[in-house]
Amino acid sequence: MQDHQHHAPGASVPSARALQVAARVDAIEPFRVMEMVKAAAAMTRSGIDVISMSVGEPDFTAPDIVAAAAMAAIQKGSTQYTESLGLPALRDAISGHYAAAHGLDIDPRRIVITAGASAGLLLACAALVAEGDEVLMPDPCYPCNRHFVSAFGGKPVLLPSGPAERYQLTAAQVASHWSAHTRGVIVASPSNPTGTSMTALQTADLLAAVHARGGFAVVDEIYQGLSYGDAIGSDLGTRPTSALALSNDVITVNSFSKYFGMTGWRLGWLVVPDALVPVIEKLAQNLFICAPTIAQHAALACFAPEAIAIYEERRREFQRRRDFLVPALRALGFQVPVLPDGAFYVYADIGALDHPLAGDSTAFGMAALQEAHVAIVPGDDFGFAAPARHVRFSYAAKYERIEQAVARLRTMLQG
């Protein structure tokens, strides 16, 4: 009979042995932007006025009509599990949104509601990435994308994508870097951290190159609602559109966090090919059960004309902020070679600044925080292509605060 140890109340319990952590954790790096956020928060608690241009979170929250829908769901008791694929009514509403916003006929059956875009990307990687599989993505890119691949034993392969490529992965890169171990690509349009989009032609060429090699393509479109057509229209002659307009075999990821302002509600969606629906459903059942039920009921109100009018007004406000910030940064000596046409980010090159830390984005970012009290993100979060020369600014802050931040940085740079 096994001997069990019993401890009297208040008695010390022997310390647990060190647990062996799975090797996959070693491939996942810390999310450094959160370290900057913690440092800025500590300064704020000490009474210092810090202007945050670091986190990719809209300063706008869910409109009243959405909040009211959430409260109504709670009051009615509509809080139990939903189907793992999501509320049928919400899948129908998203299908209707594709028709209204993009002129696309997307079968609601192909739409999977997820616990944020992060859960959508995890489900896609769980379904498509096997041990040792290589997945191509641009450098720079959102850091969690490569970590999602690593979490399932895959190998992210980041390919330097500079201003000439609009910081986007190209069909030519796919052709030249595809190996016997390559299984697919993950891209984002518009992109975090650069705010740049692929044109329809660029996307079509990329998808054709991937599909010709029997691979998968995951396109992150969470910022597509925050596209500013003037930039991509004047530069490239076409407005961005969903990759779903170009292929039925693509997997797209979207979210209620950015355009819809529901970050903490943790709600997103996938659109997947028909054959992938039962695979994703099985994984969702086991990994998540379902996305948050209250958030799903609330999200139904996002597509009301009243809500869409609010979102479009906010999109115009984000564009106004961009139109101030980009020329203001250029005037200070930051290089922004490609005008960001979406999201709320500016990926700026600090290499030409007249500043002793111009070659070290981490040190420069910390100096901006400590001296100018402006929080920005060093480039080393986003890849390996000249991260020491780049910082990311988020203009998901009030216009007046952005003006103040620019003034503070001007004082810092002018010594």
Steps between C-alpha positions, in 0.01 A plus 500: 500500500638837401616719788345849486648800674265721696580853609339679789337837423769766489782249465749559222462286189817364339591695185404332175769359276593698193271406212648425161364748248426388146777580253257692276492780756864581421399605148251757632647837589352751745260755352727800558232763442347386827827577679478856369139513612599391852775762519262771381235387748750519786588857402134592479438360850783719626318808371677550165282586201594235240352511151452144379566438132595139560201266530292409198170562674245756378420777745138453387297230674179320405214739409201525732287285271750213536529537876120502524484176302743339745294610799182376337658159444596482869154604614336240275734229622657453157833410657538127445732326255435554131586262222875475456474665160314791658148641509331433165355851508846651537642290217211620284566861602868474408405350165271797446784737589722347231219557251448862607866600540666293225224373273594143591269202540655306789310192617441538878594132531862598425509758781635389838461726805814496716621637833676790332719494191772337711283194552424500128870495415559225757223290347638553151851401609370200694322380186775571247846496664674174584832438672785639288278680250632832373265798472609811309414849622629852444756669720386718673174346617282455807718296741229264621456361147840333509443387857171335408687298237771408749242389756392222266852387418529695176786719386416861413716630216508880495598659170623862501230713338592864473354819357535374142259216588282728714628282789293213359589145396514463120431222254865519392614434856265204526643357178862545607468383862250214471668176609403138543404587857291810422129461560358848470508873574354735759460864398302801620336776299504767638804403701611541857753668545513683166139592425552407134270287285541273204319601185256258342760421234773434758265277699386308193860437392595387850205261529569358155864434591400325822217294355714393203728335755217332687536724804263684730459877529381668818419869455452710813244770416426630849586858402322498167208703633756770580619550142552847357436452130653831397853384576495168323282645225732789416816291532393176339176557315274266695329479835560202728253216496464177688709209380171309495417686179797330335486140622270255676804311628641778717455512879426851628512621858298792629408657831257719687792664682624770263234645267222401741684615816437184706853405610426351842188320380727241332306434184610433145430274207651284231378440147627162383454273196206261524721195553668662801177579690463161679872499583485845658174413676655191662800701617284784631281255694803361678715810542246776572147349510376832362574870483359719782122480474420849629749653259336310212156636583644849536676474165169454321442870561827592328336468161206731569511809275531718810813312609657495152458878481695534827775266379538691176525829688775345714680373192508854364639621832780242486581624150511859629752393763712322241492804273643710783748251644682379186609844372575611857735204552665558164559862597680380815734282295325163524490318168159365397564381143155349446184681604301260721160450341328311783497400867636763743875452483803680359818293465772763504873474425705687762836444331527852355404682819749746646507315831770288671261203533383504137649153440343332803121494496474342845716768662328771296159374607602504864641853460174614342317358800729642766579837342195583288253284694379348172464120478583342163602147400853400389524300180644184653149372577421470131780299346863500400515742205681806641295514823756730663414766242124492543234597751124466482265784583134423569259784431221329691509798735309825504604756238598756762723248678672417172568871449649518850713192435647652184580822688675303777703299252600820320634641826687176572660485154596867497679455831 
